[in-house]
Structure formats: structure tokens, C-alpha cells
């Protein structure tokens, strides 16, 4: 695998991974785990999480309509919401749906 062109090998990640590629059309909410680092998104839905997990995330400011920026996916998905950074296990990130801006 060529680590300099990872987007070509993992097309499920949304974003500009390939320098020759300028945009990817997105037609609705996608899992947070699919948003490329550096992109901004708006939270749409966390209903895949149990009520306790949702309440915990709301306490940190993660709620539908909130804007967040994806910082990284390895070793965990890390997002920034205003001045707060949150890290999510991959299974949690898959259940948080966003719309990329």
C-alpha cells in the first residue's frame, strides 16, 4: 500500500484524499467515521447510540445541529467542538451521523 495516496485505497473516506480529486458529492448524512480529517460537519443524528451514551455526549456539547471538525481517525476518531476535543472509539463514531460542510 502506498501511504502517500491512501484515499485511492480507501474510497469510503469522504474528503479530498487524492490531490487530483477536487470534490466528492455527498447526498445526506454519513457516519462520522467516514469524514476525512480536516473537514467540518454538522451533527444530524445519534439515535444509534443508547440513551446513556447520548446524554454523556450532550454533556460535552455534542448535539444535533452542532458544528464539529474532524481532527483524526487513528488511533481513535477525534473531533473538535468549539474549544473541546472529544475522542470516539470506531464503533461509536460509526453511529454518529453528520452532514459534511
N, C-alpha and C positions, 0 to 999 in steps of 0.2 A: 504494500500500500504506500502510496506517495502522500506523506503527511502535509505537503505544501498545497495539495489540491483536494483536501478532504471533502469538499462539497460535491465533487464529482462521484465520490464513492458512497456518500450518504445523502441522497437527494431528498430524504424525508425532512431534513432540517430546512426551515424556511429562512431565507435571507440571501445575501449576496456572498456566497462562498466561492464562487468561480469568478475570477477577475473579468472574464469575457461576458458574463451574465449581468444584465442591468436590473432586472426585476423578476419577481415571481408573482403571478396573480394569486390572490387568496380570496376565497369566496365564503368566508364565515369563520366562526370560532375554531381554533385549533388548540391542541394541548400545549401547555407551557413548555413541555419538554421538546417541542418541535420548533421553537422560536430561536433564531440564531443569536448568539451573544452580540450585544451592542444595539439591538433593536428595542424599540419601545412598543408596548402593547397596553390595551385596556382590558381589565378583568371582566369577563362576561358571566362565568358560572363556576361554582364549586360544589354543585349538588352531588357529584360523585364521591365526595368525602362524607364521613359520618358527621353528625351534628356537633360532637365534641371537637373534632378537627376544625370544622368551620368556625366555631366560636373562638378557638385558640388563634386562628389566623386573623379573624376580625379584630381581636385584641391587639394585634400588631399592625393594624391598618389595612389589611388585605380584604377588600370588599368589592362587590360588583360596581363597575364604573370607575374604579381607581386605576390610575396610570402607573405602570411599572416599567423598569428597564431590566432586561436580562443581561447579567454580567458574565456568567459562565455556566457550563453544564458538567464539568468534571472537576473534582470527583463528585460533587453534588450540583444541582441547579441552584444558582444564587441570583436573586433579583434585588433591585433597589427600589424602594417606595419612599420618595422624598429623601429623608436622611437616614432611613433604616434599611439595612441589608438583611435578607432572610435566605436561608439555605433549605432546600427541599430534597428529600430522597426522590429517586426517579419515579417510584410508584405514586407518590403524592403529586409531583409535577405533571404526570400524565392525566390526572383528574381535575386539574385547574385549567379552565378554558378561557382563552383570550382572543382578542382581535388585534392583529399587528397594525400599527400606525404607519 
